[in-house]
Amino acid sequence: MERDNGWHTYYVYILTNKNRTVLYTGVTNNLSLRLFQHSSNMNAKSFTSKYKCHFLIYYEKFTWIQEAIAREKEIKSLRRSLKLELIRNVNPNLDFLNEHFKLYF
């Protein structure tokens, strides 16, 4: 579990595929590891494996898991156009942000 100054850190994140046609929203306490798991297709039957959603385009940080889960549900309930508006407010070009959370072995 990632920690930030003695606090727990949780992430709500949005992934997309290479052509940016699919959006997937999730929550985790270790974004680097979770991105690795998604890109490794660890669960071949999962949504992210099926639609090749391996590219991070948006994330938010939280200290409390309850807040992160509530935000994940809120984002999941948005229409696609509102999700894209949310993403473009911080990532106008829908750049892939995976490099910010690279997992090193």
Backbone as numpy.savetxt, mean C-alpha at the origin, in Angstrom:
# Nx Ny Nz CAx CAy CAz Cx Cy Cz
7.93 -5.81 13.42 7.08 -4.63 13.42 7.98 -3.40 13.42
7.71 -2.47 12.53 8.50 -1.24 12.46 8.15 -0.33 13.63
9.15 0.40 14.10 8.93 1.33 15.20 9.49 2.68 14.80
8.87 3.70 15.30 9.27 5.07 15.01 9.27 5.83 16.32
10.44 6.11 16.88 10.57 6.84 18.14 9.78 6.20 19.27
9.83 4.89 19.37 9.17 4.20 20.47 7.70 3.90 20.23
7.16 4.32 19.10 5.76 4.07 18.77 5.67 3.01 17.69
4.59 2.30 17.67 4.34 1.36 16.58 4.01 2.16 15.33
4.32 1.58 14.18 4.01 2.22 12.91 3.19 1.26 12.06
2.07 1.74 11.58 1.20 0.97 10.69 1.01 1.78 9.42
0.83 1.08 8.33 0.68 1.73 7.03 -0.60 1.28 6.36
-1.30 2.22 5.77 -2.35 1.93 4.79 -1.70 2.26 3.46
-1.84 1.36 2.50 -1.12 1.53 1.25 -2.01 1.17 0.06
-1.65 1.71 -1.09 -2.34 1.39 -2.33 -1.30 0.91 -3.34
-1.59 -0.24 -3.91 -0.73 -0.82 -4.95 -1.46 -0.75 -6.28
-0.68 -0.82 -7.34 -1.24 -0.90 -8.68 -0.40 -1.87 -9.51
-0.87 -2.12 -10.73 -0.10 -2.96 -11.64 0.76 -2.08 -12.53
1.53 -2.69 -13.41 2.48 -1.96 -14.26 1.79 -0.88 -15.10
0.60 -1.17 -15.59 -0.13 -0.21 -16.44 -1.03 0.73 -15.66
-1.01 0.60 -14.34 -1.79 1.46 -13.44 -3.30 1.36 -13.69
-3.78 0.17 -14.01 -5.20 -0.02 -14.30 -5.97 -0.63 -13.14
-5.27 -1.16 -12.14 -5.91 -1.82 -11.00 -5.40 -1.16 -9.72
-6.29 -1.00 -8.73 -5.89 -0.46 -7.43 -6.21 -1.48 -6.35
-5.27 -1.66 -5.43 -5.45 -2.56 -4.28 -5.09 -1.78 -3.03
-5.93 -1.81 -2.02 -5.68 -1.12 -0.76 -5.48 -2.15 0.34
-4.44 -1.93 1.17 -4.16 -2.84 2.27 -3.63 -2.10 3.48
-3.40 -2.86 4.56 -2.84 -2.31 5.80 -1.79 -3.29 6.32
-0.73 -2.76 6.91 0.35 -3.61 7.41 1.14 -2.88 8.49
1.90 -3.62 9.26 2.80 -3.00 10.24 4.25 -3.02 9.75
4.49 -3.61 8.56 5.84 -3.64 7.99 5.70 -3.53 6.48
5.75 -2.32 5.97 5.49 -2.09 4.56 6.58 -2.70 3.67
7.82 -2.65 4.09 8.90 -3.24 3.29 8.67 -4.73 3.09
8.39 -5.43 4.17 8.15 -6.87 4.08 6.90 -7.16 3.27
5.85 -6.39 3.48 4.59 -6.63 2.77 4.76 -6.42 1.27
5.52 -5.41 0.87 5.78 -5.20 -0.56 6.55 -6.37 -1.15
7.52 -6.87 -0.39 8.27 -8.05 -0.83 7.34 -9.24 -1.01
6.45 -9.45 -0.05 5.52 -10.57 -0.14 4.60 -10.43 -1.36
4.10 -9.24 -1.60 3.24 -9.03 -2.77 4.02 -9.30 -4.06
5.22 -8.78 -4.16 5.99 -8.92 -5.40 6.49 -10.35 -5.62
6.56 -11.13 -4.54 7.00 -12.52 -4.64 5.87 -13.47 -5.00
4.65 -12.95 -5.07 3.48 -13.78 -5.37 3.40 -14.99 -4.45
3.58 -14.76 -3.16 3.59 -15.84 -2.18 2.27 -16.61 -2.16
1.18 -15.92 -2.43 -0.12 -16.57 -2.51 -0.63 -16.40 -3.94
-0.42 -17.40 -4.76 -0.73 -17.31 -6.19 -2.19 -17.02 -6.48
-3.08 -17.30 -5.54 -4.51 -17.08 -5.75 -4.99 -15.72 -5.25
-4.09 -14.93 -4.69 -4.48 -13.64 -4.13 -4.79 -12.63 -5.23
-5.53 -11.59 -4.87 -5.87 -10.51 -5.79 -4.62 -9.88 -6.38
-3.63 -9.59 -5.51 -2.43 -8.90 -5.99 -1.62 -9.77 -6.93
-1.60 -11.07 -6.72 -0.90 -11.96 -7.64 -1.65 -12.06 -8.96
-2.95 -12.25 -8.88 -3.77 -12.41 -10.08 -3.68 -11.19 -10.99
-3.70 -9.99 -10.40 -3.69 -8.76 -11.18 -2.33 -8.06 -11.20
-1.31 -8.75 -10.67 0.07 -8.24 -10.68 0.20 -6.84 -10.06
-0.46 -6.66 -8.93 -0.38 -5.39 -8.20 0.83 -5.43 -7.27
1.95 -4.95 -7.77 3.19 -5.01 -7.01 3.81 -3.63 -6.81
3.16 -2.60 -7.29 3.77 -1.28 -7.32 3.07 -0.31 -6.37
3.82 0.17 -5.39 3.31 1.10 -4.39 3.17 2.49 -5.01
1.96 3.06 -4.89 1.76 4.42 -5.40 1.25 5.38 -4.33
0.92 4.83 -3.15 0.38 5.68 -2.08 0.50 4.97 -0.75
0.78 5.74 0.31 0.74 5.18 1.66 0.52 6.29 2.67
-0.01 5.90 3.81 -0.19 6.77 4.97 0.34 6.02 6.18
0.92 6.76 7.14 1.44 6.16 8.38 0.51 6.46 9.54
0.41 5.47 10.44 -0.42 5.60 11.64 0.32 5.00 12.83
-0.02 5.48 14.00 0.53 4.93 15.25 -0.38 3.86 15.83
-1.67 3.98 15.59 -2.66 3.07 16.17 -3.28 2.21 15.08
-3.29 0.90 15.29 -3.83 -0.03 14.30 -5.31 0.24 14.03
-6.05 0.63 15.06 -7.48 0.90 14.88 -7.70 2.03 13.87
-6.86 3.06 13.94 -6.96 4.17 13.00 -6.60 3.72 11.59
-5.57 2.89 11.49 -5.14 2.39 10.18 -6.22 1.54 9.54
-6.83 0.66 10.31 -7.90 -0.20 9.78 -9.10 0.64 9.35
-9.45 1.62 10.16 -10.58 2.49 9.81 -10.29 3.25 8.51
-9.07 3.73 8.36 -8.69 4.46 7.14 -8.69 3.52 5.93
-8.21 2.31 6.11 -8.22 1.33 5.02 -9.66 1.11 4.54
-10.57 0.92 5.47 -11.98 0.72 5.11 -12.54 1.94 4.40
-12.17 3.13 4.88 -12.64 4.37 4.26 -12.16 4.46 2.81
-10.88 4.19 2.60 -10.32 4.26 1.24 -10.96 3.20 0.35
-11.14 1.99 0.87 -11.75 0.93 0.07 -13.17 1.27 -0.36
-13.85 2.10 0.43 -15.24 2.45 0.10 -15.33 3.56 -0.95
-14.21 4.21 -1.26 -14.22 5.30 -2.24 -14.36 4.79 -3.67
-15.00 5.60 -4.49 -15.02 5.31 -5.93 -13.60 5.45 -6.46
-13.31 4.78 -7.57 -11.98 4.82 -8.16 -11.52 6.26 -8.41
-12.40 7.10 -8.90 -12.02 8.49 -9.20 -11.55 9.23 -7.95
-12.19 8.97 -6.81 -11.78 9.61 -5.56 -10.48 9.03 -5.03
-10.26 7.74 -5.25 -8.97 7.14 -4.86 -7.85 7.78 -5.68
-8.07 7.93 -6.98 -7.04 8.54 -7.82 -6.79 9.99 -7.42
-7.82 10.71 -7.05 -7.66 12.08 -6.58 -6.81 12.11 -5.31
-7.10 11.21 -4.38 -6.33 11.09 -3.14 -4.86 10.82 -3.45
-4.60 9.87 -4.33 -3.23 9.51 -4.69 -2.52 10.68 -5.37
-3.20 11.30 -6.33 -2.57 12.38 -7.11 -2.26 13.62 -6.26
-2.93 13.78 -5.13 -2.62 14.91 -4.24 -1.20 14.82 -3.70
-0.67 13.62 -3.55 0.70 13.45 -3.02 1.65 12.83 -4.04
1.10 12.22 -5.08 1.89 11.53 -6.10 1.25 11.80 -7.47
1.41 13.03 -7.99 0.70 13.47 -9.19 0.90 12.58 -10.42
2.07 11.99 -10.56 2.38 11.18 -11.74 2.17 9.69 -11.51
1.63 9.34 -10.35 1.45 7.93 -9.98 2.77 7.16 -10.10
3.85 7.81 -9.64 5.17 7.17 -9.64 5.17 5.97 -8.70
5.96 4.97 -9.03 6.12 3.81 -8.16 7.06 4.19 -7.02
6.65 3.89 -5.79 7.39 4.32 -4.60 8.10 3.16 -3.90
8.16 2.02 -4.52 8.73 0.82 -3.88 10.15 1.04 -3.38
10.93 1.82 -4.10 12.34 2.04 -3.72 12.48 2.67 -2.34
11.46 3.36 -1.88 11.50 3.99 -0.55 11.38 2.94 0.57
10.96 1.75 0.21 10.75 0.68 1.18 11.44 -0.60 0.76
12.59 -0.47 0.17 13.34 -1.63 -0.31 13.78 -2.49 0.87
13.58 -3.79 0.72 13.96 -4.74 1.77 15.36 -5.26 1.43
16.29 -5.11 2.35 17.68 -5.54 2.12 17.95 -6.79 2.93
18.64 -7.73 2.31 18.99 -8.98 3.00 20.48 -9.04 3.23
